[in-house]
């Protein structure tokens, strides 16, 4: 099943998502995760957070281009370095806008996988960017909130148009 992607201006994208209880992780939940992965691929995404499909839960899926799909539940991310990297990010929820964001280059990520097992891994470079971008969604933060003031001014008109189109579509 492919879900509809929520766009900028939707309330669910501004909310801090709720933790998943361990007893919620069952076959039905795993099917939901598989549907998230299918949605991510069908929309040409490299990551997808549950709030982006209207579900305010601390879940995201991602594939950084290596073909390894991560199904991440209740993540906790800790930067492991002061060193940052800039990357031009885009977002399925903010279509047509791409801007440079600076993020820690190396992070530690603790989470539950689709079987409820605790995973801890170190992510760096592109995987670190993807995971941090999706993690932001779980905290109600869009990547455009992390760009420079000048970059924000440059996209202000485009953002206003996007929000207006969404309001009219409701």
C-alpha positions, 0 to 999 in steps of 0.5 A: 500500500502506498500512502499519501505524503503530507505536505508543508502546512499539515499539522502532523508535520509540526508535532513531536511524534509519540514513542512506539510501545514495544507491545505494538510491534507485531505482524500488522506493525511490520506490514505498516513498515513494509508499506512505508518502505514501498511508499518511500521507493514509489515516491523516489524518496531515500527516507520516510518518517511516519509523520509524513504519512499522517502517523505521529509515531517515532518511526522512519525508514531509509535507504541511503542508496546502498540497498540496505533498508533500515526500519527505525523505531524510537531512535535516539541520535547523538552526534559523535563529532563536532565536524559537520558536512553540508548537503543539499537536501530536499523533502517529499513534504516540501516538494521542489525545494532543495537547500544546503543543510549543515549536519554532524558528519558522524552520529550514534543511533540507537533504535528498535528494529522491526522485531523489537530488537535494540540496535546501535550503530554509527552512521557517517557521511550520507547515511548520517544526513539521511537519518538526521533528516528523518529524525527531525521529522519525528521532532516536528522539524522540517529541513527548511528550518535548518537553512541559513536566513538568506536561503530562507528569504530566497525560498519564501515566495515558493513556500508561501505558494506551496502552503497556499496550494495545500490550503486550497486543496483541503 
